[in-house]
């Protein structure tokens, strides 16, 4: 007599975890980075399969500023928009872009 065994859903394409679990409850994860520079930027993705349902992906961006670790949740729209903006920058524009962001931070903080 054969039993109907439900296989867990296939991993998302970005998952880098070697799953030891054989049941339907699993956690998918990936770490991208650290990317070069003093900020040590890292992007993490986590997604859970629980009780036969796949939960939404959580994205988190972490980086260092002045030796302090900062963490931000990634919203899909923001991640897409920034990906498009940064991908469109010429390598020579990065320093100007960083300078402009620093100036915006100072202006918004009342420092200029």
C-alpha positions in Angstrom: 0.0 0.0 0.0 1.5 3.3 -1.0 1.2 6.4 1.2 0.7 9.9 -0.2 3.7 11.8 1.0 3.6 15.5 0.4 6.9 16.8 -0.6 7.9 20.2 0.7 7.7 23.1 -1.7 10.8 23.7 -3.8 13.3 26.2 -2.3 13.2 29.8 -3.7 16.0 30.3 -6.2 18.0 32.5 -3.8 18.1 30.0 -0.9 21.5 28.8 0.0 20.6 26.6 3.0 21.3 22.9 3.0 18.0 21.7 4.5 18.3 18.9 7.0 14.5 19.0 7.6 12.4 16.6 5.5 9.0 17.9 6.6 7.0 20.8 5.3 8.3 23.3 8.0 11.6 24.8 6.8 13.4 28.1 6.9 15.0 29.4 3.7 17.9 31.9 4.0 20.7 33.6 2.1 23.4 36.0 3.0 24.9 38.3 0.3 28.1 40.1 1.1 29.8 41.6 2.9 30.4 44.0 0.1 33.6 45.9 0.0 34.4 49.1 1.8 34.3 50.3 5.3 30.5 49.9 5.6 30.7 46.1 5.3 27.2 46.0 3.7 25.4 42.7 4.0 21.9 41.7 2.7 20.1 38.8 4.4 16.9 37.1 3.2 14.7 34.7 5.3 11.5 32.9 4.4 9.6 30.3 6.4 7.5 27.4 5.2 5.1 26.6 8.1 2.1 24.4 8.2 2.0 24.0 4.4 2.1 27.7 3.7 5.0 29.9 2.5 5.3 33.1 4.4 6.6 36.4 2.7 10.3 36.9 2.4 11.9 39.2 5.0 14.9 41.2 3.8 17.4 43.0 6.0 20.2 45.3 5.2 23.0 45.7 7.7 26.0 47.9 7.6 28.5 49.7 9.8 28.8 53.4 10.4 31.5 54.7 12.7 32.0 51.2 14.1 28.3 50.8 15.0 26.2 48.2 13.3 23.0 49.5 11.8 20.1 47.3 10.5 17.2 48.2 8.1 14.4 46.1 6.9 14.2 46.1 3.1 10.8 46.9 1.5 10.5 45.4 -2.0 9.7 48.7 -3.7 12.6 50.5 -2.0 15.0 47.6 -2.8 13.9 47.6 -6.5 14.1 51.4 -6.8 17.6 51.6 -5.2 18.8 48.7 -7.3 17.7 50.5 -10.4 19.3 53.8 -9.3 22.6 52.3 -8.3 22.8 50.1 -11.3 22.4 53.2 -13.5 25.3 55.0 -11.9 28.6 55.3 -13.7 31.5 54.2 -11.6 32.8 57.8 -11.5 29.4 59.0 -10.1 29.6 57.0 -6.9 31.8 59.5 -5.1 29.6 62.4 -6.2 26.5 60.4 -5.2 27.9 59.6 -1.7 28.9 63.3 -1.3 25.4 64.4 -2.2 23.8 62.0 0.2 26.1 63.2 3.0 25.1 66.8 2.2 21.4 65.8 2.2 21.8 64.3 5.7 23.5 67.4 7.0 20.9 69.7 5.4 17.9 67.6 6.7 19.5 67.6 10.2 19.8 71.4 10.1 23.6 71.3 9.9 24.1 73.4 6.7 
